[in-house]
Amino acid sequence: MAIAAGYLLGPDAGFITGSGLLIDGGLIAAMRAGTLPTPA
């Protein structure tokens, strides 16, 4: 989360408007790809 916060505080973040920044460690992407590890 610190990297995302640093980015949002930096000068490049001035181009982001009306966007949500998902910070979940890739969980949603893994769910969509069907590659979540199965519980033991």
C-alpha distance matrix in Angstrom:
0.0 3.8 5.5 5.2 6.1 8.5 9.9 10.6 12.3 14.3 17.6 16.9 15.1 18.6 19.6 17.2 19.2 19.2 16.4 13.8 10.5 10.1 6.9 9.1 9.5 12.7 14.4 16.0 17.2 18.7 20.4 21.9 23.1 24.6 23.2 21.6 23.0 25.8 25.9 28.5
3.8 0.0 3.8 5.4 5.0 6.0 8.5 9.8 10.5 12.2 15.8 15.7 14.4 17.9 19.4 17.6 20.0 20.6 18.2 16.1 12.9 13.2 10.4 12.8 12.7 15.9 17.9 19.6 20.4 22.0 23.9 25.3 26.3 27.9 26.3 24.8 26.1 29.0 29.0 31.4
5.5 3.8 0.0 3.8 5.4 5.0 6.2 8.7 9.9 10.5 13.8 13.1 12.4 16.1 17.2 15.8 18.6 19.7 17.0 15.4 11.9 12.6 10.2 12.9 12.2 14.8 17.6 18.9 19.1 20.9 23.2 24.1 24.8 26.9 25.3 24.3 25.9 29.0 29.5 32.0
5.2 5.4 3.8 0.0 3.8 5.4 5.1 6.2 8.6 9.9 12.9 11.7 10.1 13.8 14.6 12.6 15.2 16.0 13.3 11.7 8.3 9.6 7.9 11.3 11.6 13.8 16.3 17.0 17.4 19.8 21.6 22.3 23.5 25.6 24.5 23.6 25.6 28.7 29.3 32.1
6.1 5.0 5.4 3.8 0.0 3.8 5.4 5.1 6.2 8.6 12.1 12.0 10.0 13.2 15.0 13.1 15.3 16.2 14.2 12.8 10.1 11.8 10.4 13.7 14.6 17.1 19.1 19.8 20.7 23.1 24.6 25.4 26.8 28.9 27.8 26.7 28.5 31.4 31.7 34.4
8.5 6.0 5.0 5.4 3.8 0.0 3.8 5.5 5.1 6.2 9.9 10.3 9.5 12.7 14.7 13.8 16.5 18.1 16.3 15.5 12.8 14.7 13.2 16.5 16.6 19.0 21.6 22.4 22.8 25.1 27.0 27.6 28.7 30.9 29.7 28.8 30.5 33.6 34.0 36.6
9.9 8.5 6.2 5.1 5.4 3.8 0.0 3.8 5.4 5.1 8.0 7.2 6.4 10.0 11.4 10.7 13.8 15.7 13.8 13.5 10.9 13.3 12.6 16.1 16.3 18.0 20.8 21.1 21.1 23.8 25.8 25.9 26.9 29.5 28.5 28.0 30.1 33.3 34.2 36.9
10.6 9.8 8.7 6.2 5.1 5.5 3.8 0.0 3.8 5.5 7.9 7.6 5.0 8.2 10.0 8.6 11.1 12.8 11.5 11.4 9.6 12.6 12.6 16.3 17.4 19.0 21.3 21.2 21.7 24.7 26.1 26.1 27.7 30.2 29.6 28.9 31.3 34.2 35.0 37.9
12.3 10.5 9.9 8.6 6.2 5.1 5.4 3.8 0.0 3.8 6.9 8.4 6.8 8.9 11.8 11.2 13.5 15.6 14.8 14.9 13.3 16.1 15.7 19.3 20.2 22.2 24.5 24.7 25.3 28.0 29.6 29.8 31.3 33.7 32.9 32.1 34.2 37.1 37.7 40.5
14.3 12.2 10.5 9.9 8.6 6.2 5.1 5.5 3.8 0.0 3.8 5.6 5.9 7.9 10.6 11.2 14.1 16.8 15.9 16.6 14.8 17.7 17.4 21.0 21.4 23.1 25.8 25.9 26.0 28.8 30.6 30.6 31.7 34.4 33.5 33.1 35.2 38.4 39.2 41.9
17.6 15.8 13.8 12.9 12.1 9.9 8.0 7.9 6.9 3.8 0.0 3.8 5.5 5.9 8.6 10.4 13.3 16.5 16.2 17.6 16.4 19.7 19.9 23.6 24.0 25.3 28.1 27.8 27.6 30.7 32.5 32.0 33.1 36.1 35.4 35.3 37.6 40.8 41.9 44.7
16.9 15.7 13.1 11.7 12.0 10.3 7.2 7.6 8.4 5.6 3.8 0.0 3.8 5.4 6.3 8.1 11.6 14.8 14.0 15.5 14.2 17.4 18.0 21.6 21.9 22.7 25.6 25.1 24.6 27.8 29.6 28.8 29.9 33.0 32.4 32.6 35.1 38.4 39.7 42.6
15.1 14.4 12.4 10.1 10.0 9.5 6.4 5.0 6.8 5.9 5.5 3.8 0.0 3.8 5.3 5.4 8.6 11.5 10.8 12.3 11.3 14.8 15.7 19.4 20.3 21.2 23.8 23.1 23.1 26.4 27.8 27.2 28.6 31.6 31.2 31.1 33.8 36.8 38.0 41.1
18.6 17.9 16.1 13.8 13.2 12.7 10.0 8.2 8.9 7.9 5.9 5.4 3.8 0.0 3.8 5.6 7.7 11.3 11.7 14.1 14.0 17.7 19.0 22.7 23.9 24.6 27.0 26.0 26.0 29.5 30.7 29.8 31.4 34.5 34.4 34.4 37.2 40.1 41.4 44.5
19.6 19.4 17.2 14.6 15.0 14.7 11.4 10.0 11.8 10.6 8.6 6.3 5.3 3.8 0.0 3.8 6.4 10.0 10.2 13.1 13.3 16.9 18.7 22.3 23.4 23.5 25.9 24.5 24.2 27.8 29.0 27.7 29.3 32.5 32.7 33.0 36.0 39.0 40.5 43.7
17.2 17.6 15.8 12.6 13.1 13.8 10.7 8.6 11.2 11.2 10.4 8.1 5.4 5.6 3.8 0.0 3.8 6.8 6.5 9.3 9.8 13.5 15.6 19.2 20.7 20.8 22.9 21.4 21.5 25.1 26.0 24.8 26.7 29.7 30.0 30.1 33.2 36.0 37.4 40.8
19.2 20.0 18.6 15.2 15.3 16.5 13.8 11.1 13.5 14.1 13.3 11.6 8.6 7.7 6.4 3.8 0.0 3.8 5.6 9.0 10.9 14.5 17.1 20.5 22.5 22.5 24.1 22.2 22.7 26.4 26.8 25.5 27.8 30.7 31.4 31.4 34.6 37.1 38.5 42.0
19.2 20.6 19.7 16.0 16.2 18.1 15.7 12.8 15.6 16.8 16.5 14.8 11.5 11.3 10.0 6.8 3.8 0.0 3.8 6.9 9.9 13.1 16.1 19.2 21.7 21.5 22.5 20.3 21.3 24.9 24.8 23.6 26.3 28.9 29.9 29.7 33.0 35.3 36.6 40.2
16.4 18.2 17.0 13.3 14.2 16.3 13.8 11.5 14.8 15.9 16.2 14.0 10.8 11.7 10.2 6.5 5.6 3.8 0.0 3.8 6.5 9.5 12.7 15.7 18.0 17.8 18.9 16.8 17.7 21.3 21.4 20.3 22.8 25.5 26.3 26.1 29.4 31.8 33.2 36.7
13.8 16.1 15.4 11.7 12.8 15.5 13.5 11.4 14.9 16.6 17.6 15.5 12.3 14.1 13.1 9.3 9.0 6.9 3.8 0.0 3.8 6.2 9.5 12.3 15.0 15.0 15.8 13.9 15.3 18.7 18.7 18.1 20.8 23.1 23.8 23.2 26.3 28.6 29.8 33.3
10.5 12.9 11.9 8.3 10.1 12.8 10.9 9.6 13.3 14.8 16.4 14.2 11.3 14.0 13.3 9.8 10.9 9.9 6.5 3.8 0.0 3.8 6.3 9.6 11.8 12.2 13.7 12.5 13.6 16.8 17.4 17.3 19.5 21.8 21.9 21.3 24.2 26.8 27.9 31.3
10.1 13.2 12.6 9.6 11.8 14.7 13.3 12.6 16.1 17.7 19.7 17.4 14.8 17.7 16.9 13.5 14.5 13.1 9.5 6.2 3.8 0.0 3.8 6.2 8.8 9.0 10.0 9.0 10.5 13.4 14.0 14.3 16.5 18.5 18.6 17.7 20.6 23.1 24.2 27.6
6.9 10.4 10.2 7.9 10.4 13.2 12.6 12.6 15.7 17.4 19.9 18.0 15.7 19.0 18.7 15.6 17.1 16.1 12.7 9.5 6.3 3.8 0.0 3.8 6.0 7.7 9.0 9.6 11.1 13.2 14.3 15.4 17.2 18.8 18.2 16.8 19.2 21.8 22.6 25.7
9.1 12.8 12.9 11.3 13.7 16.5 16.1 16.3 19.3 21.0 23.6 21.6 19.4 22.7 22.3 19.2 20.5 19.2 15.7 12.3 9.6 6.2 3.8 0.0 3.8 5.5 5.7 7.2 9.2 10.5 11.5 13.3 14.9 16.0 15.1 13.4 15.6 18.1 18.8 22.0
9.5 12.7 12.2 11.6 14.6 16.6 16.3 17.4 20.2 21.4 24.0 21.9 20.3 23.9 23.4 20.7 22.5 21.7 18.0 15.0 11.8 8.8 6.0 3.8 0.0 3.8 5.7 8.3 8.9 9.5 11.7 13.6 14.2 15.4 13.7 12.2 14.0 17.0 17.9 20.8
12.7 15.9 14.8 13.8 17.1 19.0 18.0 19.0 22.2 23.1 25.3 22.7 21.2 24.6 23.5 20.8 22.5 21.5 17.8 15.0 12.2 9.0 7.7 5.5 3.8 0.0 3.8 5.7 5.3 6.2 8.6 10.1 10.6 12.1 10.8 10.0 12.5 15.7 17.3 20.4
14.4 17.9 17.6 16.3 19.1 21.6 20.8 21.3 24.5 25.8 28.1 25.6 23.8 27.0 25.9 22.9 24.1 22.5 18.9 15.8 13.7 10.0 9.0 5.7 5.7 3.8 0.0 3.8 5.5 5.2 6.2 8.7 9.9 10.4 9.6 7.9 10.6 13.2 14.6 18.0
16.0 19.6 18.9 17.0 19.8 22.4 21.1 21.2 24.7 25.9 27.8 25.1 23.1 26.0 24.5 21.4 22.2 20.3 16.8 13.9 12.5 9.0 9.6 7.2 8.3 5.7 3.8 0.0 3.8 5.4 5.0 6.2 8.6 9.8 10.3 9.4 12.9 15.1 16.9 20.5
17.2 20.4 19.1 17.4 20.7 22.8 21.1 21.7 25.3 26.0 27.6 24.6 23.1 26.0 24.2 21.5 22.7 21.3 17.7 15.3 13.6 10.5 11.1 9.2 8.9 5.3 5.5 3.8 0.0 3.8 5.4 5.2 6.2 8.5 8.7 9.2 12.7 15.5 17.9 21.2
18.7 22.0 20.9 19.8 23.1 25.1 23.8 24.7 28.0 28.8 30.7 27.8 26.4 29.5 27.8 25.1 26.4 24.9 21.3 18.7 16.8 13.4 13.2 10.5 9.5 6.2 5.2 5.4 3.8 0.0 3.8 5.4 5.0 5.9 5.2 5.5 9.0 11.8 14.4 17.6
20.4 23.9 23.2 21.6 24.6 27.0 25.8 26.1 29.6 30.6 32.5 29.6 27.8 30.7 29.0 26.0 26.8 24.8 21.4 18.7 17.4 14.0 14.3 11.5 11.7 8.6 6.2 5.0 5.4 3.8 0.0 3.8 5.5 5.1 6.4 6.0 9.7 11.4 14.0 17.5
21.9 25.3 24.1 22.3 25.4 27.6 25.9 26.1 29.8 30.6 32.0 28.8 27.2 29.8 27.7 24.8 25.5 23.6 20.3 18.1 17.3 14.3 15.4 13.3 13.6 10.1 8.7 6.2 5.2 5.4 3.8 0.0 3.8 5.5 7.9 9.0 12.8 14.6 17.4 20.8
23.1 26.3 24.8 23.5 26.8 28.7 26.9 27.7 31.3 31.7 33.1 29.9 28.6 31.4 29.3 26.7 27.8 26.3 22.8 20.8 19.5 16.5 17.2 14.9 14.2 10.6 9.9 8.6 6.2 5.0 5.5 3.8 0.0 3.8 5.5 8.0 11.4 13.6 17.0 20.0
24.6 27.9 26.9 25.6 28.9 30.9 29.5 30.2 33.7 34.4 36.1 33.0 31.6 34.5 32.5 29.7 30.7 28.9 25.5 23.1 21.8 18.5 18.8 16.0 15.4 12.1 10.4 9.8 8.5 5.9 5.1 5.5 3.8 0.0 3.8 5.9 9.0 10.4 13.9 16.8
23.2 26.3 25.3 24.5 27.8 29.7 28.5 29.6 32.9 33.5 35.4 32.4 31.2 34.4 32.7 30.0 31.4 29.9 26.3 23.8 21.9 18.6 18.2 15.1 13.7 10.8 9.6 10.3 8.7 5.2 6.4 7.9 5.5 3.8 0.0 3.8 6.3 8.8 12.3 14.9
21.6 24.8 24.3 23.6 26.7 28.8 28.0 28.9 32.1 33.1 35.3 32.6 31.1 34.4 33.0 30.1 31.4 29.7 26.1 23.2 21.3 17.7 16.8 13.4 12.2 10.0 7.9 9.4 9.2 5.5 6.0 9.0 8.0 5.9 3.8 0.0 3.8 6.3 9.2 12.3
23.0 26.1 25.9 25.6 28.5 30.5 30.1 31.3 34.2 35.2 37.6 35.1 33.8 37.2 36.0 33.2 34.6 33.0 29.4 26.3 24.2 20.6 19.2 15.6 14.0 12.5 10.6 12.9 12.7 9.0 9.7 12.8 11.4 9.0 6.3 3.8 0.0 3.8 6.5 9.0
25.8 29.0 29.0 28.7 31.4 33.6 33.3 34.2 37.1 38.4 40.8 38.4 36.8 40.1 39.0 36.0 37.1 35.3 31.8 28.6 26.8 23.1 21.8 18.1 17.0 15.7 13.2 15.1 15.5 11.8 11.4 14.6 13.6 10.4 8.8 6.3 3.8 0.0 3.8 6.4
25.9 29.0 29.5 29.3 31.7 34.0 34.2 35.0 37.7 39.2 41.9 39.7 38.0 41.4 40.5 37.4 38.5 36.6 33.2 29.8 27.9 24.2 22.6 18.8 17.9 17.3 14.6 16.9 17.9 14.4 14.0 17.4 17.0 13.9 12.3 9.2 6.5 3.8 0.0 3.8
28.5 31.4 32.0 32.1 34.4 36.6 36.9 37.9 40.5 41.9 44.7 42.6 41.1 44.5 43.7 40.8 42.0 40.2 36.7 33.3 31.3 27.6 25.7 22.0 20.8 20.4 18.0 20.5 21.2 17.6 17.5 20.8 20.0 16.8 14.9 12.3 9.0 6.4 3.8 0.0
